[in-house]
Amino acid sequence: MKYAIYLPNFGSFGDARVLADLAHDAEHAGWDGFFIWDHIASEHPIPVVDPWVALAAIALSTERMRIGTTVTPIPRRRPWKLARETVSVDRLSGGRLTLGVGIGLGAHEWDYLGEEPDQGRRGAMLDEGLDVLAGLWSGQPFSYAGQHYHITEARFLPTPVQQPRIPVWVGGFWPNKAPMRRAARWDGVFPLVSMGPVAPDEELRLFRACVAYVLEQRAQQAISGPFDVIALGATAPYGAPHGVVADYAEAGATWWLEPIVPWRFGQDGQGDWPFDRMRERVLQGPPTG
């Protein structure tokens, strides 16, 4: 099991320097990864930082941690622009980038900005976008004729440090099966098992079912190679006991993502972010006890 910080790119974290400094602290505290959200707008008037600018700063402030997004909604990004951004950060970090992807949520980032509102179409755009990314990452001449994206004889250099390509984790809500079938074709799955409160035992049961389904899909398609399973959870002192991590490891999780979010640490009614308490949890290190 590896352990990572997981936090927004807005509010108190809506500043690239703040995120870079916190990532430096996290690495020295023993965390294995540092993953940020990929949002471009907020329902509230708070600071938001571009995740790729922030990841460039994070790459320069760290040396060994894996870094990345969880998750980047490819349907609201041009895949060729994202290909440039991801390769740039991968090379800047010495090959430490993981790209988390999904279809995205929230009308303020889709409907209100003139982006595609239909989630089914966004799923098709995500699949095509991933094909385009893989083709452009190859460094070879690449053409593509899809429903949503068209490319003629493009060749993008340089290539990523990581070969054959940058790892891709796919996020989605279980028991929706489409995102899990998509995840099975790539390098990892980030399953979210509910949109609201769920009893811990039920959440673990759903997680197990999701992992079993994804691994079954990989077996049916004869897909081999390394595959990550990401569990999301808050541990003590502001969450569940450390022992809960072992349950998820036994269920197949290879990464534990610890959310550092204001509502976990006593955000007040005025929306103030308890930054010192959030940073304190980062400095306490991963839940290995």
N, C-alpha and C positions, 0 to 999 in steps of 0.2 A: 504494500500500500504506500502511495505517495500522498503528500499533503500540500494543499494550495490555498492561498487566499483568493476570495471571490468577492468583488465589490463593484459598485456603480461607477460610471464615468460622469457623474453629475453631483450637485450639492457641494459638500465640503471636498469631494474628490473631483470636482470639475476644474482641475488645474493640473497641468502636466508636471509641474515641479513638485507639487504635493504628492502625486502618485509615484513619481520617481524616487522621492525621499522615503516614502513608505515601503516601496519595493526593496530599497536598500536595507531598511530595517528588517523586513521580512526575511531576506536572504540570510542576514546575520543571526536571526533568531531560529534558523533551521528549517524554514519552509522550503518545499521543493518546487513550488510554482506560484505564479501571481497572475490571475486572470481578471480582466475587466469587462464590463458590459459594453455593448456597442449601441448607444442611443444617439440620436441626432437632435431630438427635441424632447421637451418635457411638458407635462400637463400644468406645471407650476413655473413661475418666473424665477428659476434658479440657474446657476452656472452649469454649463455643459461643455466638456472638452472633447475634441475629436479623438477617438480611440487610437488612431494610427500615429498621430503626433505624440500622444501620451506614451504609446508603446515604444516609439523611438527613444524617448527620454528614459523610459524604464530599462530598455536594452543597454543603454550607456551607464546606468547606475547599478547594474547587476552583472554577475559573472557566470553563475552556474544555474540559476533557476530557470525552469521552463516558463515562458510567458505567452499570453495570447488573449483571445476574445471568447466570451461565452455569453451570448452568441452574436455573430454578425449576420443580419438578415440580407442575404445576397440579393433578393428581389428589389431592394431599394438602392442597390449599388451597381455601377457598371462593372461587369466582371473583369474587363481589361484594366480598369483603374485599380481594382482590388488586387489584381495580379501584380501590378507594379508595387503597390504598398506592401503586400505580404512578402515579396521577395526582398524588398529593401530592408524591412525589419528583420527578416530571417538572416540576411547577411550581416546586418549591423550587430545582431546578437550572437553571431557565431553559430547559427543553426539551432536556436532554442525556441522557435515559434511554433505554436499549435493554433490552428484556425478552427474555432467553433462556429457552426453555422445553423441557421434555422430560417423560418418564414417570417418571424416577427409578430408582434402584437401591438395594439394601441392605435386608436383612430388618430391621435395627435401626430403620429409619425407616418401615417398612411393616407387616410381619407383627407385630412386637413392640409396635407402637403401635395395633394394631387398624385399620390402613388397608388399602385394597384390595390384596391380594397378587397378583392376576392381571394380568399385563402387557398382555394383550389388552384387558381392560376399562379399564385405565388409559389405553390409547391412545384409546379411545372417549371417556373422560372429558376427556382433553386436547383433543380436537377440539371437544367441546361447550364446554369452558371457554374456549377461544379465541373461539368465536362469542359467548359471553356477554360476555367482555371487550370485544370490538369494539363490541357493542351498547351497553354501559354507557358506554364512552368517548365515544360519539357525542353524549351530552348530550340525546338525544331520548327520548321515551317508548318503552320497550322491553319487550316480552314474549317469552318463550321457553318452548317445550314440548319438552324433550328426554327422553332415557331417564334421564339422571342429574341434570339441573338443570331447575328450573321457576321462571319469573319472570312476574309479572303487573304490567304497567303501572308499571315502575320508571323513574325518570328521575334520573340521577346528574349533579350539577353540583358543581364546575366541570368543564370539559373539559380535556384535556391541552393544554399549550402547543403540542406538535407536532401537526400536522394533515396528513392526515386522521386519524392516530392515532399512538400510540407504536410505533416499529419493533419487530418480533418476529423473533428468530432462533430457529430450531428445531434442537435437537441430537439426534443419534442415531448408532448404530453402523452403519457400512457393512460388509458388503453388505446389511443389512436395508433393504428398499425402502420400507416403510410410512412411517418417519419422513422419508425423503427426498421422498416424494410430498407429505407434509404440509408440509415446508419450502418446496417449490415454490410453495405457495399464499400464503406470507407474505413476509417481507422479507430473509431470510438463512438460510444453512445452516451449522451447526457440526458437520462430520462427524468422528467418531472412527472410526479405521480398524482398531483392534485393541484387545483387552483385555490383550495381553501383548507381549513383545518382537517387533519386526518389523524386518527389514533396511531401511535408509533408502531404497534404490531401490524396494523392494516397497511401502513405505508411500506413497511419492510416486505410484507407479503406481495404488494403490488410491484415493488422493485424486483423481487425474485422472478415474478411472472414475466416482467418486461425483459430481464436479462435472458431468461430461458428462450423467449420468443426470438430475440435478436440472434442468439447463438444458433438456434435452429435454422434461421434464415441463412446464416453464413454456411452452415453445414450443407444445406440443400443446394446452395450455389457453388459448393466446393471452393469457398474462399478461405484462404489460410493466411498466416502471418500475424504479427502482433496486433492486438485489439484491446483498447482501453474501455473500461466501464467506470463512469463517473458518478459518485454519490455526493449528494448535497446535504449538509447538516451542520447544526450549531452545537458545539460542545461546551463543557464547563469552562469558565465559571458563569457564562451567560447562555446556558443551553443544557443539552442532555449530558449525562455522564460520559466520560471518555470511552467506557466499555461499549457504547453503542457502535463505535467504529468497527470493532471486531465482528459484529453481526453483519455489517455490510461487506466487509472483506470476505467473510465466509460465503456471502451471497454472490460474490464475483466481482465486487468493486476493486478497481486498481488505483483509483484516485479518490481522495476525500477533499471536497471543496468546502471551505469554512466561510460562510457569508459574513462580511463585515458591513452591516447595513444599519442605519440609524434606528429603525423601529425595534431592532433587537436590543439596543443599548439604552432605551429609555428616552427616545425622541419626545420632546414635549409638544404640547398642543399648538405651539407657534411654529413648529417645523424646524426648530434648532437642532443641529447635528451634534451629538456628544462626541466630538472628534477625539478628545483625550482618552475616553473610555474605549473607543474603537481601536485606537493605536495601541493601547495597553494590551488588548487581546492579541494583536499581531505580535507584540514583543514577547508575549508568554510562550510563543512557539506552538508547534503542531501538537495534536492530541495523541501523542505516542505512549502515554502512561497507561 
